[in-house]
Amino acid sequence: MPEDARAATGALQEPGRDERRAALRVALAPVGIWTGQLDMVPAARAQELAAELEELGYRAVWLPEVAGRDVFVHLALLLSATRRLIGATGIANIWARDAVTMAGAMKGLTEAFPDRVVIGLGVSHKNLVEDLRGHRYEQPLTAMRRYLEAVDASPYTAQRPAAAPWRVLAALGPKMLALAAEAADGAHPYFVTPEHTASARATLGADRLLCPEQAVLLEQDPSRAREVGRAYTALYLSQPNYVRNLRRLGFPEEDLRGGGSDRLVDALVAWGDEEAIVRRVQAHLDAGADHVGVQPLPTERRGVPDDQWRRLASALTGLRRTGT
């Protein structure tokens, strides 16, 4: 391991970390819910929905961060309304907080909710870093490595958690995935296919967590499914890092235009009946995923897809890992 990467692994060297990571893998279960839609309802309603997700059998909820509720405040609200649900950030933007603030948030939340917090960290996107936040977006891999080193070196004067916080990196390309293996507990790839999951597992090795996101939609009409799906893919095709990753996966330029071809939409959004969605999620598990953050897409811009959560719960929570 290179010296600069080794310097960022201090939090990973605690005794028994590998055994605890194996226990976390069991606690996460193969499927959780990834959603940004809890931002669209009052906090009290978000807490009720989180409690319902737990009752439905989902073991984790992943929350994104752009310009809504602070993701750590939001997780604290949801975890306080549940008993076993694991809360994860997908992702917390490293440009949104300096290292001391991030360390404080991670450790404070982990101390309050032991073994129920997974911190996904990411470099975000240039437009969200520079245009939205006013920072300078440079050398994302180097920035992430240095940030992890600074988080590990940050002082913390409050009551400490019993163990270092869990952290995974938003990683798509081989270099960020390698850093996730060296300096984190694993990776949380977003906007990916099962083929990417297989490649990511090969890079991470067997002992690191691999938790990809998968967009889904319970809709059997191809035209309507692709209409909703293309609204989702078009948003992310405006970001160069996702486009580069899709090129690495073999998608030609014609698939990346106009919000994405039907082939691309179908590859990134699993639509159809419950069986079709289960097949796609299982494909990630067969390819080496430990846990899949399933994101049912809302059919309305600020809607909450709670009906899809309910309809899918029985089938998804019964899935098993086969690829690790």
C-alpha positions in Angstrom: 0.0 0.0 0.0 1.4 3.4 -0.9 2.5 5.6 2.1 0.0 8.3 1.4 -2.9 5.9 1.3 -1.6 4.1 4.4 -1.8 7.4 6.3 -5.5 7.6 5.8 -6.3 4.1 7.3 -5.8 4.9 11.0 -9.5 4.5 11.8 -9.5 1.1 10.1 -6.7 -0.4 12.3 -8.7 -0.9 15.5 -8.6 -4.4 16.9 -11.4 -6.6 15.6 -12.4 -4.3 12.7 -12.6 -7.1 10.2 -14.9 -9.1 12.5 -17.0 -6.1 13.2 -17.3 -5.4 9.4 -18.5 -8.9 8.9 -21.2 -8.3 11.6 -22.2 -5.1 9.8 -22.6 -7.0 6.6 -25.1 -9.3 8.3 -26.9 -6.3 9.9 -27.2 -4.4 6.7 -28.9 -7.4 5.0 -28.9 -7.7 1.2 -31.3 -4.9 0.5 -32.1 -1.4 1.9 -33.9 1.7 0.5 -32.1 4.6 -1.1 -34.2 7.7 -1.3 -34.1 11.5 -1.4 -37.8 11.8 -1.2 -38.0 11.9 2.6 -36.8 15.5 2.2 -40.1 16.3 0.4 -42.3 15.8 3.5 -42.3 17.3 7.0 -39.7 15.9 9.4 -42.4 14.2 11.5 -43.8 12.4 8.5 -40.3 11.4 7.4 -39.8 9.8 10.8 -43.1 7.9 10.4 -42.1 6.6 7.0 -38.7 5.5 8.3 -40.5 3.5 11.0 -42.6 2.0 8.4 -39.6 1.0 6.3 -38.3 -0.8 9.4 -41.6 -2.6 9.9 -41.6 -3.7 6.3 -38.3 -5.5 6.9 -35.8 -3.1 5.2 -32.6 -2.9 7.2 -31.1 0.3 6.0 -32.1 3.7 4.5 -29.6 5.7 2.4 -30.0 9.5 2.2 -28.4 11.8 -0.4 -27.1 15.3 0.2 -27.4 18.3 -2.2 -29.2 21.3 -0.9 -31.9 19.9 1.4 -31.9 18.9 5.0 -28.4 18.5 6.5 -27.9 14.8 6.0 -26.6 14.1 9.5 -29.5 16.0 11.1 -31.8 14.0 8.9 -30.3 10.7 9.8 -30.5 11.6 13.5 -34.2 12.3 13.1 -34.8 9.0 11.4 -32.7 6.9 13.7 -34.4 8.4 16.7 -37.7 7.2 15.4 -36.6 3.6 14.7 -35.0 0.8 16.8 -32.8 -1.2 14.4 -32.8 0.6 11.1 -29.3 1.5 9.9 -28.9 5.0 8.5 -26.4 5.7 5.7 -25.3 8.8 3.8 -25.3 8.3 0.1 -23.3 10.5 0.1 -22.1 13.2 2.5 -20.2 15.8 0.4 -16.6 16.3 1.5 -16.8 19.9 0.3 -19.7 20.7 2.6 -17.8 20.3 5.8 -14.2 20.7 6.9 -12.5 17.6 8.3 -13.1 18.6 12.0 -16.8 19.2 11.4 -17.1 15.9 9.5 -15.3 14.0 12.2 -17.6 15.5 14.8 -20.7 14.6 12.8 -19.5 11.1 12.2 -18.4 10.4 15.7 -21.4 12.1 17.4 -23.9 10.2 15.4 -22.1 6.9 15.8 -21.8 7.4 19.6 -25.6 8.1 19.8 -26.6 5.2 17.6 -23.9 2.4 17.9 -23.6 0.1 14.9 -26.5 1.8 13.1 -24.6 4.4 11.1 -22.7 4.1 7.8 -21.1 7.3 6.4 -20.8 7.4 2.7 -18.4 10.1 1.6 -18.0 11.5 -1.9 -16.3 14.2 -3.9 -19.7 15.2 -5.5 -19.6 17.1 -8.9 -17.9 20.2 -10.1 -21.0 22.2 -10.7 -22.3 21.3 -7.2 -19.0 22.2 -5.6 -18.1 25.3 -7.5 -21.4 26.8 -8.6 -23.5 25.8 -5.6 -21.0 25.9 -2.8 -18.3 28.3 -4.1 -15.4 25.9 -3.6 -12.7 24.9 -6.1 -13.1 21.4 -7.5 -9.7 20.0 -8.2 -8.1 16.5 -8.3 -10.9 14.6 -6.7 -8.9 11.5 -5.9 -6.2 13.5 -4.1 -8.8 15.6 -2.4 -10.5 12.5 -1.0 -7.3 11.0 0.2 -6.2 14.1 2.0 -9.6 14.6 3.4 -9.6 11.1 5.0 -6.2 11.8 6.5 -7.5 15.0 7.9 -10.6 13.4 9.3 -8.5 10.7 11.0 -6.2 13.4 12.5 -9.1 15.7 13.7 -9.5 16.3 17.4 -12.8 15.3 19.1 -13.5 16.4 22.7 -17.0 15.0 23.2 -17.9 11.5 24.4 -16.3 9.1 22.0 -18.1 6.2 20.3 -17.1 2.7 21.3 -15.6 2.1 17.8 -14.6 4.2 14.9 -17.4 5.2 12.5 -18.1 3.0 9.4 -17.2 4.8 6.2 -17.6 3.9 2.5 -16.6 6.0 -0.5 -18.7 7.0 -3.5 -16.4 5.2 -6.0 -16.9 4.5 -9.7 -13.5 4.4 -11.3 -10.7 2.0 -10.5 -8.5 4.5 -8.6 -11.3 5.7 -6.3 -12.3 2.0 -5.8 -8.7 1.2 -4.9 -8.7 4.1 -2.3 -12.0 2.7 -0.9 -10.2 -0.6 -0.4 -7.2 1.0 1.2 -8.7 3.8 3.4 -12.4 3.0 4.0 -14.7 0.1 4.8 -15.8 -0.2 1.2 -17.6 1.5 -1.6 -21.1 2.9 -2.5 -21.2 3.1 -6.3 -24.2 5.0 -7.7 -25.8 4.9 -11.2 -24.2 1.6 -12.1 -25.0 -1.8 -13.6 -24.4 -5.4 -12.2 -21.3 -5.5 -14.6 -19.8 -2.6 -12.7 -20.6 -4.3 -9.4 -18.5 -7.4 -10.6 -15.6 -5.1 -11.5 -15.8 -3.2 -8.3 -15.8 -6.4 -6.3 -12.6 -7.5 -8.0 -10.9 -4.2 -7.1 -12.2 -4.0 -3.5 -11.3 -7.6 -2.6 -13.5 -9.9 -0.5 -13.5 -8.2 2.8 -14.6 -4.6 2.0 -18.3 -3.7 1.8 -19.8 -3.1 -1.6 -23.2 -1.3 -1.6 -24.3 -0.2 -5.0 -27.5 1.8 -5.7 -30.1 0.5 -8.1 -33.0 2.5 -9.5 -36.3 0.7 -10.0 -39.8 1.4 -11.1 -42.9 -0.8 -10.7 -44.4 0.0 -14.1 -45.1 -2.5 -16.9 -45.9 -0.1 -19.7 -42.5 0.3 -21.6 -43.3 3.8 -22.8 -44.3 5.1 -19.3 -41.4 3.3 -17.6 -38.9 4.8 -20.0 -40.4 8.2 -19.6 -39.9 8.1 -15.9 -36.6 6.3 -16.2 -35.2 8.8 -18.7 -36.0 11.7 -16.4 -33.7 10.0 -13.9 -30.9 9.1 -16.3 -31.0 12.6 -18.0 -30.2 14.2 -14.6 -27.0 12.1 -14.1 -25.9 12.1 -17.7 -25.2 15.9 -17.2 -22.4 14.9 -14.9 -19.0 14.0 -16.5 -18.0 11.4 -14.0 -21.1 9.3 -14.6 -20.6 9.6 -18.3 -17.0 8.5 -18.1 -18.0 5.5 -16.0 -20.7 4.5 -18.6 -18.1 4.7 -21.3 -15.8 2.4 -19.3 -18.7 0.0 -19.1 -18.9 -0.1 -22.9 -21.8 2.2 -23.7 -21.2 4.1 -27.0 -21.8 7.8 -27.5 -25.2 7.3 -29.1 -26.5 5.7 -25.9 -25.5 8.7 -23.9 -27.4 11.4 -25.8 -30.9 12.8 -25.3 -31.2 11.6 -21.7 -30.1 8.1 -22.7 -31.2 5.5 -25.2 -33.8 2.9 -24.4 -30.9 0.5 -24.0 -29.2 2.7 -21.4 -32.4 3.5 -19.5 -33.2 -0.2 -19.3 -29.7 -1.0 -18.1 -29.8 1.6 -15.3 -33.5 1.4 -14.3 -35.0 -1.9 -13.5 -38.7 -1.6 -14.5 -41.6 -4.0 -14.8 -43.3 -6.2 -12.2 -41.8 -7.4 -8.9 -40.1 -10.3 -10.5 -38.2 -8.1 -13.0 -37.0 -5.8 -10.2 -35.9 -8.8 -8.0 -33.9 -10.2 -10.9 -32.0 -7.0 -11.3 -31.2 -6.6 -7.6 -30.3 -10.3 -7.4 -27.9 -9.7 -10.4 -26.0 -7.2 -8.2 -25.9 -9.7 -5.3 -24.7 -12.4 -7.7 -22.0 -10.1 -9.0 -20.6 -9.5 -5.5 -22.6 -6.8 -3.8 -23.1 -7.1 -0.1 -26.0 -4.8 0.0 -28.1 -3.0 -2.6 -29.6 0.4 -2.0 -32.8 0.1 -4.0 -34.2 3.4 -5.2 -37.9 3.2 -6.3 -38.3 6.2 -8.6 -41.2 8.6 -7.8 -43.6 9.2 -10.6 -44.2 12.8 -9.4 -41.4 15.3 -8.9 -41.8 15.7 -5.1 -43.7 12.4 -4.5 -42.7 9.7 -2.0 -42.8 6.2 -3.6 -44.1 4.6 -0.4 -46.5 2.4 -2.3 -43.6 0.9 -4.2 -41.7 0.4 -0.9 -44.7 -1.6 0.4 -45.3 -3.6 -2.8 -41.6 -4.6 -3.1 -40.9 -5.3 0.6 -41.8 -9.0 0.7 -39.8 -9.9 -2.4 -36.8 -7.7 -1.8 -36.3 -8.5 1.9 -36.2 -12.2 1.1 -33.2 -11.9 -1.2 -29.9 -13.6 -0.3 -26.3 -12.8 -1.2 -24.6 -15.3 -3.5 -21.6 -13.5 -4.9 -19.5 -13.0 -1.7 
